[in-house]
């Protein structure tokens, strides 16, 4: 196993982590920004008003993209296990 192999695996792992976290983070960011804008316009400073919509948005994002996320992670893991024999040489 060379240093190039390690860097390649690390890069693939970071890209998968970025792809898997993007739907959840983007939905929380979008809803958080909208709620923050609403709170600043109406001067309502309630913690649950900011927390509950984000929680719902993250849940919906997981429901919509969960199958794709699981498939991506399983495929990556299978590819990683398939690479083991070639890395040991």
C-alpha positions in Angstrom: 0.0 0.0 0.0 1.6 3.2 -1.1 1.0 6.7 0.0 -0.9 7.4 -3.2 -3.4 4.7 -2.3 -3.9 6.2 1.1 -4.5 9.7 -0.3 -6.9 8.3 -2.9 -8.9 6.5 -0.3 -9.0 9.5 1.9 -10.1 11.8 -0.9 -12.9 9.3 -1.9 -14.0 9.1 1.8 -14.1 12.9 2.1 -16.1 13.3 -1.1 -18.6 10.7 0.0 -18.9 12.4 3.4 -19.5 15.7 1.6 -22.1 14.2 -0.7 -24.0 12.4 2.1 -24.1 15.5 4.4 -25.1 18.0 1.7 -28.9 17.4 1.6 -29.2 17.6 5.4 -27.0 20.6 5.8 -28.5 22.5 2.9 -32.1 21.9 4.1 -31.2 23.0 7.6 -29.4 26.1 6.3 -32.3 27.1 4.0 -34.9 26.7 6.7 -32.7 28.3 9.3 -32.2 31.3 7.1 -35.9 31.7 6.3 -36.9 31.4 10.0 -34.1 33.8 11.0 -35.3 36.3 8.4 -38.9 35.9 9.6 -37.8 36.4 13.2 -35.9 39.5 12.4 -38.8 41.0 10.5 -41.3 40.3 13.2 -39.1 40.7 16.3 -40.2 37.4 17.6 -37.2 35.8 19.4 -38.5 32.3 20.3 -36.0 29.4 20.4 -38.5 26.7 19.5 -39.6 28.8 16.4 -36.0 28.3 15.1 -35.5 24.7 16.2 -38.7 22.9 15.2 -38.8 23.9 11.5 -35.2 22.9 11.1 -35.9 19.6 12.8 -38.8 18.9 10.4 -36.7 20.0 7.4 -33.9 17.6 8.3 -36.4 14.8 8.8 -38.0 15.4 5.4 -34.5 15.6 3.8 -33.6 12.3 5.4 -36.9 10.7 4.1 -36.4 12.0 0.6 -32.6 11.3 0.3 -32.2 8.5 2.8 -32.4 5.7 0.2 -29.8 7.3 -2.0 -27.6 8.0 0.9 -27.7 4.4 2.1 -27.1 3.1 -1.4 -24.1 5.4 -1.9 -22.6 4.3 1.4 -23.1 0.6 0.8 -21.6 0.9 -2.7 -18.6 2.8 -1.3 -18.0 0.2 1.4 -18.3 -2.7 -1.1 -15.8 -1.0 -3.4 -13.5 -0.4 -0.4 -13.6 -4.1 0.6 -13.1 -5.1 -3.0 -9.9 -3.0 -3.0 -8.3 -4.7 0.0 -6.6 -7.5 -1.9 -5.0 -5.1 -4.4 -3.8 -2.9 -1.6 -2.0 -5.7 0.2 0.3 -6.5 -2.7 
